[in-house]
Amino acid sequence: MSVIKKLAGQTAIYGVSSMFARILNFLLTPLYVTSFSTAQYGEVSELYANVAFFMVLLGFGMETAFFRFSKTEENQSSVYSTALTFIAVSSGLFILIGFLFTQSIADLIGYASRPDFIIYLALILGLDAFATIPMAKLRNESRAKKFAQINLINIGTNIFFNLLFIAFAKTSFDHGNRTALVELIYDPAIGIGYIFISNLIATCVKLVLLYPEFIKVSWHINRKLLANMLIYSLPLMLGSFAGIINETFDRILLRRVIEPVDGVEVAKQQVGIYSGVYKLSILISLFIQAFRYAAEPFFFARAKEANANQTYRTVMNYFVLAVSIMFLFILMYLEVFKWLLPKKEYWEGLNVVPILLVANIFLGIYYNQSIWYKLSGQTKFGAYIAMGGAVLTIILNLLFIPLLGYVASAWTTFAVYGGMMITSYLLGQKHYPIPYNIKKASFFLLFAVVLYFVSAFFKWIFPDSILLILGFNSVLFAFYLWFIYNLEGMNLKQMLKKP
């Protein structure tokens, strides 16, 4: 089987499950938007932004270290046991700290009246971190179907309990239908806490499904191996931590910068609007996630092959083509996608969607390129790049949020991810050169961007003719697909046939 075809197949399995799961999960956004105020939705977004930081810290970069050392160590069971036991101990300590210092943490992050949030989030974080190594083991063993099955059940459980607590119980309660069952399920004092409770239940279900991966473990730590794994992984953790600053810290800064001037409610509303429109980049985000699930073990497995660099070059070309198609699809039908945010107050933020889409494409290219420092063991460069991006994220947001609000955050994301992509490419060509076809990859994306501007100009001429706009955009999208197929279709067919 063609190596590209195998990667495409693995990405498809991860992608279909991730796409289905994320789309289902995204469909909860209209539920949150209609059930809670914009400020409350801003609170949820801000809290999950904080969660992302701790998720990276609790992971210790051990997932990538597990992939790498599974390929280099003879005793793979020792690698798995060492990684899992270490994460189990660190996650347990984290949960314990969350319980011991609940109120202090709530005071620190500005939620003094809701210490229950800290309990929910500490459990979610600790248990989720514990699940990362067994999930990585499934990927490492190419058990993509099992991985996808667990993810889908996890998301399905989360959705079910959101619908139970919010769509059924809260809605019934708010409309005065306060039956004994409704009052048993729903307590208005918990409010948005039910979002976290649903997440926690789903995480517990995931751990139950992963039980077979736990009973085979000897639960010991090889100290020498752990030291080597941490030396390799800690720069990755620092890089990922800095990456989370680039990815989510803008929502935290939005509130902190706007609140002293316009008040807490306005600040939370701005966070809510920005977070809502950010989710419209879901198709690109979930494809990038699916690609990373498949590509990381794939790249490590191909590292010793003679034509490895040519494989990486080809993968990059078709990755950029795929995300360019998604970019154009989302923007050509943005008039449809915006109804996923049914409150019109969110629509004022639609102007930043193209910026965020291109920014996420830059991020995906960066992730694709990052294989150079992971394969060469020079993970410190990943940390340097991400930390540089983090510093730039903070500086640009602090400088321009007072002037432009969340628009500044969107352009900052664009600039930072673009900078990281270029920096990684230049360093990679120096330390682990891969002959990427920059002209071809750039053409795929630039052609899509040009067609978007044609669409935007047409919309400017006919601003109120939605059906006419959608028809014209459909022609543009079909033209892009036709042109690319005629340009690249034969090459792709031949590539998929190669062993």
KOLVO-673125 format. One record per residue (C-alpha): x, y, z. Coordinates in steps of 0.2 Angstrom, whole numbers, padded with zeros to 4 digits, always signed. Each point is the difference from the previous one (the first is absolute). Example, Ala and Ser with C-alpha at 12.3 -4.5 7.8 and 13.67 -1.06 7.14 Angstrom:
+0062-0022+0039;+0006+0017-0003;
END
This chain:
+0000+0000+0000;+0006+0018-0004;+0007+0008+0016;-0010+0016-0005;-0015-0011-0002;+0003-0007+0017;+0002+0017+0008;-0016+0006-0009;-0009-0016+0006;+0005+0003+0018;-0004+0019-0001;-0017-0005-0007;-0004-0011+0015;+0006+0012+0013;-0008+0014-0011;-0017-0007-0002;-0001-0004+0019;+0007+0017+0004;-0011+0009-0013;-0015-0009+0006;+0004+0003+0018;+0005+0018-0001;-0015+0004-0011;-0012-0008+0012;+0009+0009+0014;+0000+0017-0010;-0019-0003-0001;+0000+0003+0019;+0005+0018-0004;-0018+0006-0005;-0006-0009+0016;+0012+0010+0011;-0003+0016-0010;-0019-0001+0002;+0000-0007+0018;+0012+0012+0007;+0005+0018-0002;+0015+0006-0010;+0009+0004+0016;-0003-0017+0007;+0006-0008-0016;+0015+0011+0001;+0003-0007+0018;+0000-0018-0007;+0012+0005-0014;+0012+0008+0012;+0000-0014+0012;+0003-0013-0013;+0014+0011-0006;+0008-0001+0017;-0003-0019-0001;+0011-0001-0016;+0015+0006+0010;-0001-0013+0013;-0003-0014-0012;+0016+0004-0009;+0009+0000+0017;-0007-0016+0006;+0005-0008-0017;+0018+0003+0003;+0002-0002-0019;+0000-0019+0004;-0011-0005-0014;+0013+0005-0013;+0014-0008+0010;-0010-0016+0001;-0001+0000-0019;+0019+0003-0002;+0006-0012+0014;-0012-0014-0006;+0010+0000-0016;+0017+0001+0008;-0001-0011+0016;-0001-0019-0001;-0011-0002+0015;-0016+0009-0006;-0010-0005+0015;+0012+0008+0011;-0002+0017-0010;-0019-0002+0002;+0000-0004+0018;+0013+0014+0004;-0010+0013-0009;-0017-0005+0007;+0006-0002+0018;+0008+0017+0000;-0015+0008-0007;-0012-0009+0012;+0010+0006+0015;+0002+0018-0006;-0019+0001-0005;-0005-0007+0017;+0011+0014+0009;-0009+0013-0011;-0017-0006+0005;+0005+0000+0018;+0007+0018-0001;-0017+0005-0008;-0010-0007+0014;+0012+0007+0014;+0001+0018-0007;-0017+0002-0009;-0005+0017+0007;+0017+0007-0002;+0001-0005-0018;-0018+0007-0003;+0005+0017+0007;+0016+0000-0010;-0009-0002-0017;-0015+0012+0004;-0013-0013+0004;-0001+0002+0019;-0018-0004+0000;+0001-0016-0010;+0013-0011+0009;-0010-0015-0007;+0007+0004-0017;+0018-0004+0007;-0006-0017+0006;-0007-0005-0017;+0014+0007-0010;+0014-0008+0011;-0009-0017-0002;-0002+0002-0019;+0018+0005-0002;+0008-0013+0011;-0011-0014-0008;+0002+0006-0018;+0019+0001+0003;+0000-0018+0006;-0009-0006-0016;+0013+0008-0012;+0013-0014+0001;-0012-0014-0003;-0008+0010-0015;+0018+0002-0006;+0003-0018+0001;-0015-0004-0011;+0007+0013-0013;+0018-0008+0001;-0008-0017-0003;-0010+0007-0015;-0016-0005+0009;-0008+0015-0008;-0018-0008+0000;+0001-0003+0019;+0007+0017+0003;-0015+0008-0011;-0013-0011+0009;+0006+0006+0018;+0000+0018-0006;-0017-0001-0008;-0008-0008+0016;+0009+0013+0011;-0008+0014-0011;-0017-0008-0001;+0000-0002+0019;+0004+0019+0002;-0013+0005-0012;-0013-0012+0008;+0002+0008+0017;+0001+0018-0007;-0017-0004-0008;-0007-0008+0016;+0006+0014+0012;-0002+0015-0011;-0012-0003-0015;-0012-0010+0010;+0001+0004+0019;+0006+0018-0001;-0012+0005-0014;-0015-0009+0009;+0005+0009+0016;+0001+0017-0008;-0017-0002-0008;-0008-0005+0016;-0002-0018-0003;+0008-0005+0017;-0004-0018+0002;+0007-0011+0013;+0012-0008-0014;+0006+0018-0005;+0003+0005+0017;+0010-0016+0004;+0011+0003-0016;+0002+0019+0000;+0005+0012+0013;+0001+0018-0006;+0014+0005+0012;+0011-0011-0010;-0004+0008-0017;+0015-0001-0012;+0008-0012+0012;-0010-0014-0009;+0011+0003-0015;+0015-0006+0010;-0010-0014+0009;-0005-0007-0017;+0019+0001-0005;+0005-0009+0016;-0012-0014-0003;+0006-0003-0018;+0018+0000+0006;-0004-0014+0013;-0009-0010-0014;+0016+0002-0010;+0010-0007+0014;-0011-0015+0002;+0001-0004-0019;+0019+0001+0002;+0000-0013+0014;+0008-0014-0011;+0015+0012-0002;+0003+0002+0019;-0001-0019+0005;+0015-0005-0011;+0011+0013+0009;+0013-0005+0013;-0001+0017+0008;+0019+0004+0002;+0012+0014-0005;+0016-0004-0008;+0010+0015+0007;+0013+0001-0013;-0013-0001-0014;-0011+0013+0008;+0015+0012+0002;+0004-0002-0019;-0019+0002-0004;-0001+0016+0010;+0016+0007-0007;-0008-0003-0017;-0018+0006+0004;+0002+0015+0012;+0005+0011-0014;-0016-0006-0010;-0010+0004+0016;+0007+0017+0001;-0003+0003-0019;-0018-0007+0002;-0003+0011+0015;+0006+0015-0010;-0011-0006-0014;-0015+0000+0011;+0004+0018+0004;-0001+0003-0019;-0016-0009-0002;-0011+0005+0015;+0009+0014+0010;-0009+0013-0010;-0017-0004+0008;+0008+0002+0017;+0008+0016-0005;-0016+0007-0008;-0009-0001+0016;+0015+0007+0010;+0003+0015-0011;-0018+0004-0004;-0007-0002+0017;+0008+0015+0009;-0006+0012-0014;-0017-0007-0005;-0005-0011+0015;-0001-0019+0003;-0016-0003-0010;+0006+0008-0016;+0017-0009+0002;-0009-0017+0002;-0011+0004-0015;+0015+0004-0011;+0008-0016+0005;-0016-0009-0004;-0002+0007-0017;+0019-0003-0005;-0001-0018+0007;-0016-0003-0010;+0006+0006-0017;+0017-0009+0004;-0009-0016-0001;-0005+0003-0018;+0017-0006-0004;-0005-0017+0006;+0003-0009-0016;+0018+0005-0002;+0003-0003+0019;-0007-0017+0000;+0010-0005-0016;+0016+0006+0008;-0004-0010+0015;-0004-0016-0009;+0016+0003-0011;+0011+0001+0016;-0008-0015+0007;+0005-0010-0016;+0016+0009-0005;+0011+0000+0016;+0001-0019+0001;+0001-0001-0019;+0014+0012-0001;+0010-0009+0014;-0003-0017-0009;+0007+0007-0017;+0015+0009+0007;+0013-0013-0005;-0007-0003-0017;+0011+0006-0015;-0014+0011-0007;-0006+0006+0016;+0003+0019-0005;-0010-0002-0016;-0014-0008+0009;+0000+0015+0012;+0000+0012-0014;-0015-0009-0009;-0010+0000+0016;+0003+0018+0003;-0007+0004-0018;-0016-0009+0002;-0002+0006+0018;+0000+0018-0006;-0011-0004-0014;-0013-0008+0012;+0000+0014+0012;-0001+0013-0015;-0016-0009-0006;-0007+0001+0017;+0004+0018+0002;-0009+0004-0016;-0015-0011+0004;-0003+0008+0017;+0001+0018-0007;-0010-0004-0015;-0014-0006+0011;+0002+0012+0015;-0017+0006-0002;-0006-0017+0004;+0012-0004+0014;-0003+0015+0009;-0017-0007+0005;+0009-0012+0011;+0001+0016+0011;-0019+0004+0001;+0002+0016+0010;+0003+0014-0012;+0011+0009+0012;+0014-0013-0004;-0001+0005-0018;+0010+0016+0002;+0015-0011+0002;-0001-0009-0016;+0012+0012-0008;+0015-0008+0009;-0005-0018-0006;+0012+0001-0016;+0014+0006+0011;-0002-0014+0012;-0001-0013-0014;+0016+0005-0008;+0008+0001+0017;-0005-0018+0004;+0007-0005-0017;+0016+0007+0005;-0001-0009+0016;-0003-0017-0009;+0015+0003-0012;+0010+0004+0016;-0005-0017+0008;+0004-0009-0017;+0017+0008+0000;+0003-0004+0019;+0006-0017-0005;+0017+0006-0003;+0004+0004+0018;-0009-0015+0006;+0009-0012-0011;+0017+0008+0003;-0002+0000+0019;+0002+0019+0000;-0016+0004+0009;+0007+0015+0008;-0003+0009-0017;-0019-0004+0002;+0000+0008+0017;+0010+0016-0006;-0012+0002-0015;-0016-0002+0011;+0007+0011+0014;+0004+0014-0013;-0017-0001-0006;-0007+0001+0017;+0009+0016+0004;-0006+0007-0016;-0018-0005+0004;+0000+0009+0017;+0009+0016-0007;-0011+0002-0015;-0016-0004+0009;+0004+0012+0014;+0004+0014-0012;-0014-0002-0012;-0015-0007+0010;-0004+0018+0007;-0001+0006-0018;-0008-0014-0010;-0007-0012+0013;-0001-0018-0006;+0005+0005-0017;+0017+0003+0007;+0000-0017+0007;-0004-0008-0017;+0014+0010-0009;+0012-0005+0014;-0004-0018-0003;+0003+0002-0018;+0016+0009+0002;+0007-0012+0014;-0005-0016-0009;+0007+0007-0016;+0016+0004+0009;+0002-0017+0008;-0003-0008-0017;+0014+0010-0009;+0012-0002+0015;-0002-0019+0001;+0003-0001-0019;+0016+0010+0000;+0007-0010+0015;-0006-0016-0007;+0009+0003-0016;+0016+0003+0010;+0000-0014+0012;-0011-0014-0009;-0003+0006-0018;-0016-0007-0008;-0003+0006-0018;-0017+0007+0001;-0008+0006-0016;-0004+0018+0006;-0006+0006-0017;-0013-0014-0002;-0006+0001+0018;-0001+0019+0000;-0010+0000-0016;-0013-0011+0007;-0003+0012+0014;+0002+0016-0009;-0012-0005-0014;-0013-0004+0013;+0003+0017+0009;-0002+0009-0017;-0017-0008-0003;-0006+0005+0017;+0004+0018-0004;-0010-0002-0016;-0014-0006+0010;+0002+0014+0013;-0001+0013-0015;-0015-0008-0007;-0009+0000+0017;+0005+0019+0002;-0009+0003-0017;-0016-0010+0005;+0000+0000+0019;-0018-0005+0002;-0002-0014-0013;+0005-0015+0011;-0006-0013-0013;+0010+0009-0014;+0015+0001+0011;-0001-0019+0004;-0003-0004-0018;+0015+0010-0006;+0011-0007+0014;-0005-0018-0005;+0007+0004-0017;+0016+0006+0007;+0002-0015+0011;-0004-0012-0014;+0013+0009-0011;+0013-0002+0013;-0003-0019+0002;+0000-0002-0019;+0016+0010-0003;+0009-0009+0014;-0006-0017-0007;+0006+0004-0017;+0017+0006+0007;+0003-0013+0013;-0012-0015-0002;+0012-0011-0011;+0014+0003+0012;-0010-0005+0015;-0007-0016-0008;+0018-0005-0004;+0006+0004+0017;-0014-0011+0008;+0006-0015-0011;+0018+0001+0006;+0005-0013+0013;
END
